[in-house]
Amino acid sequence: MTLPQFTYLAPTSLIEACDLLEKHQGKIKIKAGGTDMIVRLSHRAVKPDYLMSLKKIPGIDAISYSPDEGLCIGALSLLREVEINPLVLEQAQMLARAAHATATVQIRNMGTVMGNVCNASPSADNIPTLVAMNAKIVASSGKAEREIPIDEFFLGPGRSALQANEIATTIKVPPLAAKSGVSYQKISPRSKVDIAAVNIGTMVTLDETGKCQAVRISMGAVGPTPLRAAQAEAYLLDKTVTDETLAEAGRLAAADASPISDVRASREYRKLMVEVLTTRALKEATGFAK
């Protein structure tokens, strides 16, 4: 495997890294773990003049939790670290499930959750759960920071709301409300380590009577960006959760999906799997919420 020629950059601070992005706008790509970028380079899908590694930048590899801010996952936190981290397993176990569902252990030992998010693939394993949990992406220009709601982060396949001089440094996941549960479900065409044909993330919050007080449903691999199942969410609000209401929510979610047919699955199969996986995810999330 040969790679195109480029100049390798290894800044040691966020300010330096963002200055390099500004200076080489349109000619530079970022590498965190590199599991996606190296493949794209080898296939000549991208031919940057400069490749910038984030590995030497301190302070963006930590995983932390506080009752006020919730869970914070740094840009250099590996998929494997998220998969086994005690804080993640205690506070957001479905993020650990999604990380575990990503590729092989060899890839998870190199790749990062942030890289999976910023790659902005509609089928990315780690996005639906983050959308369901209403995460935010912290973007730094070196001199200033802003928080981007994850619902506003994805603009299209491979396109995010990051500006040309910004680096995504942290994923912030709010603490779960009382009587809330989360689920992540995935189906892939060939094996558990293959790219998802459909993946679903859900979060459900119940009131004291068992009615649905809040719900978020995120669907992956069924549109150009992660999609929210708006009809299903509206239908479930203020309803007592039963097998019948969950099944109807699954049917409504399938109606909101807009998949295509490709080598991994047909449009019809994806629609059916949205219904099945959404119902399954809502049932599991509701079980955790009780």
N, C-alpha and C positions, 0 to 999 in steps of 0.2 A: 504494500500500500504506500503510495507516494502522495505527498501533500503539495499544494501550490506554494510558491514562495511568499513569505511574509516576514515582517519585522516583529519580533516577539518583545512585548512590553510587560514589565512586572513592577508596577507602582507599589509603594509602601504606605500610602495613605489614600483616603477617600478623595481629598482635595486634589492630589496629583492625578488620580485615576479619572476624575471628572474633567480636569483640565485637558487630559489627553483625549477624552471623548470629544470635547469641544474643538480641540485643535485638528483632529483627524476625522471630523464629521463625514459620514458616508463612506469612509475607507477603513473603518475599524470594527472589529467584533470582540465581544467579551467572552472569556472562558472562565467558568467556575470549576465544576468537576470535569467538564469537557466531553462527557459521554455522547451528547448530541452534536456538539460543534465539530469534534474530530471526524465523525461520520459525514457530516455535511461538507467539510473540507475535502475529505478523501473522494467524495462523489462529485467534487467541483460545483456543488450547489451554491457555495459562497466562495469568493476569491478576494478576501480582504488584503489590503496592503499592510495592515497591522492587526496582530492578535494580542489582546491584553488579558493577562491572567489576574485574578483577584486574590490569589492564594497568599500573597505577602501582606495583605491589608489586615491589620489587627482589629479585633473587636467585633467582627461580623460572623463569627462562627459559633456563638453561644446559643443555648436553649435555656430559657428562664420562664418563671411563672410568678405572677403576683395576683392577689384577689382583685385589684383595681384594673390592671391592664390585661390580665389573662395570660395566655401563652405567647411567648415571643420566640420565633425561630429565625436564627441568623442566616444570611445569604449563603454562607459556606457550610451550613449544617448538612451533613451527608444524609442521604436517604436511609442508610443503615442506622445512623445515629438516631434519627427520628423514629425509626421502626422499634428500637429497643430502649429508648430513653425513658426512665421511670416517670419523669414529669409528664411526658406525652401520654404514656400508658395510663396514668392516673387521671389526667385532666381532659384528654382528648384522644381516647383510644382508637377512634376511627381514623384519625390522621396516621396513627401507627399502622393500622390495617391497610390504608391506601399506599403508604410507603412500602410496606411488605409486598403489595400487589404489583409493584413497579419492577419489571424486567427480572434479572437474575441477581443473586447476591453479589456477584462480581461487579455488576453495574451499580448496585446500591452502595457498594463500598467506595465508589468513585463519584457518582452523580449526587446532585443536591436537589432538595425539594424546591428551592427558589429557581434553579435552572429549569426544572420541569414546569414550573409556573410561567416563567418568563419566555420559555419556548413557545408558549401560547398555542399549543396543539389542541384542537377540539377534543381529542381523545386522551389527553393527559390524565394519568391516574390520580394525581394529587389535587386536581382542581375542584371536582364536584363537592368533596367534603369541605374544603375551604369556603366555597361559595355557600354551601348549606349553613355553615357556622358563621357566616357574615364577616369574614376576615378582612383585614386591610393590608395593603402593601405600602411599606415605608420607602419612599424614593428620596435619594440624596443627590444634590448637585455639588456636594462638597462644602458649600457655604450655607445651604439651607436645606430643610427637609419638608416633605409634604406627605400626607397619608392619602392613599387612593383606595376608596372602597372597591372591593374585588368585583362587585357588579359592574363597575365602570372601567375595569382594568383591561379587558379583552376587546380589541377592536376588529379582529378578523384573524384568520389562520396565520400564525407567526407574527401578529401585530399586537402590540400592547400600548398602553397610555403613557409609557415612559418617554420622556423627552430626550433629545439627542445627547444632552450632557448629564443625564441622570443614571444612577445605579440603584437598583432595588436592594436594600440592605436588610430588611426585616419583614417577616410575616407576623402580623398581630392577630391573634385569635381570641375574641372576647370570652370571658368566663360564661359557662352555661348557666342559664336561669334555672331556678328550682323547677323540679318536675319536667326536665327536658331530657331528650334522648337523641342520639345521632346514629346514622347507619351509612355504610358505603357498600355498594353492590356493583359487581362487574361481570361481564361475560366477554370472553375473547374466543376467536374462531379456532385456534389450534391448541393452545395450552395456556396455563395460568400466567405464564411470563410474556405472552404475546400482547400486542397493543389491543386495547379494548375495542370491541365492536360496539358496545354500549356500556356506559357506566353512570351510576346514579348516586347522588348524595342527598340525604334528607336530614332535617332537624325538626323535631316536634316538641312543643311545650303544651302541657295539659294544665287545666285549672283544677280546683279541688273537687269538682264534680266529675272529672274525667273527660270534659269537653276540650276540643282543640283550641287553645288560646293563641298559638302562633305556629307557623309551619313555613319551612323553606325547602324547596325541591329543586335540585340542580341536575341537569341531564347533559352528559358528555357524549361526543361522537355522533350526535344527531343534528348538527347544525354547524355553521362556520365558526361559532363561538359557543362556550357553555351556555345552555338555555335554562331559564327558569320555567317551571310548569305553572304558569299563572292561573290557568283555569282550575287545576287541581288544588292549588293553594287556597284560592277563593272559596272553592266548594267545601273544603274541610273546616274552615274557620267556624267556631261556635257549634260544631257538630260533635255528638258523642261518637267516639271512635269504635267502630265495629268492623267485622270482616267485610260487610257489605259496603260501608262508606270507604274503606280502604281500596276495595276492588274498583269502585267507581272513580276514585282519585287516580288509580292506575290507568283507567281508560281515558280520562281527561288529559293526563300527562302525555299519553301517546298521541292525542289529538294536537297537542302543542309542539310535538317534535316535528322537525323537518329534515329527516335524514336523506342521504343519497345512497345509491347502490355503488359498491366498489368491490375490490378483491376480498375484503374482509366479511362483507355481509350485504344482503340485498336491502333495499328500502323497506320492503314489507316485513322482513325478519327483524330489522331494527325497531320498527313500530311495535311489533309484538313483544319484543324484549323490553322496551320501555315500560309497557303495561305490566309485565311480569315483575321486573326488577323494582319498579317504583312501589308496587303493592308490597313486595317483600321488604324493601327498605323502610317503608312507613310502618309496617308491622313491627319490625325489629326496633326502630326508634321509639315507637310508642311503648313497647315493652320496657325499654330502658328508662322511659320517663315516669313510669308508675312507681 
